Amino acid sequence: VDADVTVIGAGIVGLATARALQRRLGADVVVVDKELAPGLHQTGRNSGVVHSGLYYAPGSAKAVLVAEGRRMLMERCRQWGVPVEPCGKVVVATRVAQIAALDELERRGRRNGVEVARLTPGRLARIEPHVSGLAALHVPQAAITDFGAVARSLADEVQGDGATMRYGSAVTSIRQRTADGAGLEVGTAGGTFTTRWLVNCAGLHSDRIARLAGADTGIRIVPFRGEYHELTASARDLVRHLVYPVPDPRWPFLGVHLTRMVDGSVHVGPNAVLALGREAYERQVDRRDLAELVAFPGLQRLARRYWRTGIEEIVRSRSRRLLFAEVRRLVPELGLEDLVPSRAGIRAQAVAADGTLLDDFAVATSPRAVHVLNAPSPAASASLAIAEVVTDRLVRLIGR
Ligand SMILES: Cc1cc2nc3c(=O)[nH]c(=O)nc-3n(C[C@H](O)[C@H](O)[C@H](O)COP(=O)(O)OP(=O)(O)OC[C@H]3O[C@@H](n4cnc5c(N)ncnc54)[C@H](O)[C@@H]3O)c2cc1C
């Protein structure tokens, strides 16, 4: 047998899991990724925010794991010299209609053990002089990091502890082998190998890997492209913290926000547009992905439920002016010339066959395999804690 455990996906969740498996089980681990380096998809294309747990339903896996994972991540960044900055964030209500939702966020945050302070417009102006709002929340714990750099540090660590990294190896088949105790045979473009156990952390392709392993839960990944702009260097000083709107409760994303990145740039976005390809960063169309999306009954049901918000997002994606109007509610001094296009990321959002968006993190098992089926934001912040949950599931499967 070539490996005790094979982890598919060298994103932050897969690498954190590989490390937990080495530490807790002393396992001989193989990490497989179709790309030539770690963290090139969601992990390397996000807002870089270490979330504090304000938004999530109390008791949900997101709420519990982000609290735990955040602490682990902050400690790891300091130990490994990965940049991390506890810059804090403000969530700003700019319309009277948002005040009730802001109140609810404040309650949620407190129930989740997050430090939250209510700001009047005067207090908001003192800490964010160029941001305007009717009321706001201040969350001092929110931080920023570079999740791609965290992934690279994890890859170095697991490789240093003996893991085999198989980059450039897209997994194309998974077969059960019962005769020789090998468990599974994993086929990749570069050859086949055997493993006793498998962990699927394939992000945007996790549903496909689950199906290859014989675990079809009916869940499909629906890709949502998040398109960003950034502020020109001369406008960066207009924001000091992370500045977020009150999220639209009809939509699972956080709304257009201004995020300071660890390199000093300030990103504005993202919006959320259905992508016609799981890696369609440049708005291209992937025929296979599109054909699967169209055939998926969950998408039609989803479209019926969210068509209005979906259309607003598509329109905003085509018009810098509309995006600008949204951001200017938060920072009225911004000029259109202060925004320049930046790169996009694509979120892997799991959707059930009945069209329900899976809100919480989701993990499932199949013979000899554990599958991370839904790890959207804040999974990067929570990754080290998610890794412990996945390892617990594998331990149960192994029956140790
Ligand atoms: C626009 C955007 C903004 C976000 N902002 C934040 C934020 O501020 N804070 C936060 O905590 N989270 C944020 N997130 C979410 C966060 O980025 C993800 O939850 C997290 O990166 C998921 O990590 P992952 O390892 O599961 O997936 P990924 O990073 O996508 O890794 C999956 C890996 O699997 C590999 N793979 C896929 N298929 C195969 C195959 N067949 N064979 C071999 N390898 C394969 C891929 O190459 C990839 O490397 C954001 C996400 C996006 C897109």
Ligand as a Chemical Component Dictionary entry (heavy atoms), coordinates in Angstrom:
data_LIG
# 
_chem_comp.id                   LIG 
_chem_comp.type                 NON-POLYMER 
_chem_comp.pdbx_formal_charge   0 
_chem_comp.three_letter_code    LIG 
# 
loop_
_chem_comp_atom.comp_id 
_chem_comp_atom.atom_id 
_chem_comp_atom.alt_atom_id 
_chem_comp_atom.type_symbol 
_chem_comp_atom.charge 
_chem_comp_atom.model_Cartn_x 
_chem_comp_atom.model_Cartn_y 
_chem_comp_atom.model_Cartn_z 
_chem_comp_atom.pdbx_ordinal 
LIG C1  C1  C 0 -14.149 35.411 -2.920 1  
LIG C2  C2  C 0 -13.939 34.673 -1.637 2  
LIG C3  C3  C 0 -13.757 35.357 -0.428 3  
LIG C4  C4  C 0 -13.575 34.641 0.754  4  
LIG N1  N1  N 0 -13.252 35.313 1.906  5  
LIG C5  C5  C 0 -12.937 34.600 3.021  6  
LIG C6  C6  C 0 -12.465 35.252 4.194  7  
LIG O1  O1  O 0 -12.247 36.456 4.195  8  
LIG N2  N2  N 0 -12.231 34.501 5.303  9  
LIG C7  C7  C 0 -12.426 33.136 5.331  10 
LIG O2  O2  O 0 -12.210 32.509 6.363  11 
LIG N3  N3  N 0 -12.844 32.493 4.213  12 
LIG C8  C8  C 0 -13.070 33.194 3.073  13 
LIG N4  N4  N 0 -13.444 32.539 1.948  14 
LIG C9  C9  C 0 -13.614 31.081 1.986  15 
LIG C10 C10 C 0 -12.292 30.339 1.967  16 
LIG O3  O3  O 0 -11.425 30.850 0.976  17 
LIG C11 C11 C 0 -12.568 28.859 1.725  18 
LIG O4  O4  O 0 -13.547 28.451 2.656  19 
LIG C12 C12 C 0 -11.344 27.990 1.932  20 
LIG O5  O5  O 0 -10.238 28.494 1.218  21 
LIG C13 C13 C 0 -11.644 26.568 1.495  22 
LIG O6  O6  O 0 -10.439 25.848 1.455  23 
LIG P1  P1  P 0 -10.380 24.424 0.790  24 
LIG O7  O7  O 0 -9.055  23.852 1.112  25 
LIG O8  O8  O 0 -11.602 23.669 1.183  26 
LIG O9  O9  O 0 -10.564 24.683 -0.787 27 
LIG P2  P2  P 0 -9.543  25.150 -1.921 28 
LIG O10 O10 O 0 -8.621  26.189 -1.463 29 
LIG O11 O11 O 0 -10.373 25.474 -3.127 30 
LIG O12 O12 O 0 -8.675  23.835 -2.205 31 
LIG C14 C14 C 0 -9.171  22.712 -2.893 32 
LIG C15 C15 C 0 -8.000  22.075 -3.625 33 
LIG O13 O13 O 0 -8.433  20.864 -4.230 34 
LIG C16 C16 C 0 -7.755  20.715 -5.459 35 
LIG N5  N5  N 0 -8.516  19.805 -6.307 36 
LIG C17 C17 C 0 -9.788  19.954 -6.731 37 
LIG N6  N6  N 0 -10.151 18.912 -7.509 38 
LIG C18 C18 C 0 -9.106  18.077 -7.558 39 
LIG C19 C19 C 0 -8.875  16.821 -8.211 40 
LIG N7  N7  N 0 -9.797  16.207 -8.961 41 
LIG N8  N8  N 0 -7.661  16.240 -8.064 42 
LIG C20 C20 C 0 -6.688  16.819 -7.310 43 
LIG N9  N9  N 0 -6.867  18.010 -6.673 44 
LIG C21 C21 C 0 -8.055  18.632 -6.801 45 
LIG C22 C22 C 0 -7.689  22.126 -6.004 46 
LIG O14 O14 O 0 -6.653  22.271 -6.972 47 
LIG C23 C23 C 0 -7.454  22.950 -4.743 48 
LIG O15 O15 O 0 -6.085  23.213 -4.516 49 
LIG C24 C24 C 0 -13.616 33.228 0.737  50 
LIG C25 C25 C 0 -13.779 32.539 -0.475 51 
LIG C26 C26 C 0 -13.894 33.247 -1.651 52 
LIG C27 C27 C 0 -13.946 32.496 -2.946 53 
# 
loop_
_chem_comp_bond.comp_id 
_chem_comp_bond.atom_id_1 
_chem_comp_bond.atom_id_2 
_chem_comp_bond.value_order 
_chem_comp_bond.pdbx_ordinal 
LIG C1  C2  SING 1  
LIG C2  C3  SING 2  
LIG C2  C26 DOUB 3  
LIG C3  C4  DOUB 4  
LIG C4  N1  SING 5  
LIG C4  C24 SING 6  
LIG N1  C5  DOUB 7  
LIG C5  C6  SING 8  
LIG C5  C8  SING 9  
LIG C6  O1  DOUB 10 
LIG C6  N2  SING 11 
LIG N2  C7  SING 12 
LIG C7  O2  DOUB 13 
LIG C7  N3  SING 14 
LIG N3  C8  DOUB 15 
LIG C8  N4  SING 16 
LIG N4  C9  SING 17 
LIG N4  C24 SING 18 
LIG C9  C10 SING 19 
LIG C10 O3  SING 20 
LIG C10 C11 SING 21 
LIG C11 O4  SING 22 
LIG C11 C12 SING 23 
LIG C12 O5  SING 24 
LIG C12 C13 SING 25 
LIG C13 O6  SING 26 
LIG O6  P1  SING 27 
LIG P1  O7  DOUB 28 
LIG P1  O8  SING 29 
LIG P1  O9  SING 30 
LIG O9  P2  SING 31 
LIG P2  O10 DOUB 32 
LIG P2  O11 SING 33 
LIG P2  O12 SING 34 
LIG O12 C14 SING 35 
LIG C14 C15 SING 36 
LIG C15 O13 SING 37 
LIG C15 C23 SING 38 
LIG O13 C16 SING 39 
LIG C16 N5  SING 40 
LIG C16 C22 SING 41 
LIG N5  C17 SING 42 
LIG N5  C21 SING 43 
LIG C17 N6  DOUB 44 
LIG N6  C18 SING 45 
LIG C18 C19 SING 46 
LIG C18 C21 DOUB 47 
LIG C19 N7  SING 48 
LIG C19 N8  DOUB 49 
LIG N8  C20 SING 50 
LIG C20 N9  DOUB 51 
LIG N9  C21 SING 52 
LIG C22 O14 SING 53 
LIG C22 C23 SING 54 
LIG C23 O15 SING 55 
LIG C24 C25 DOUB 56 
LIG C25 C26 SING 57 
LIG C26 C27 SING 58 
# 
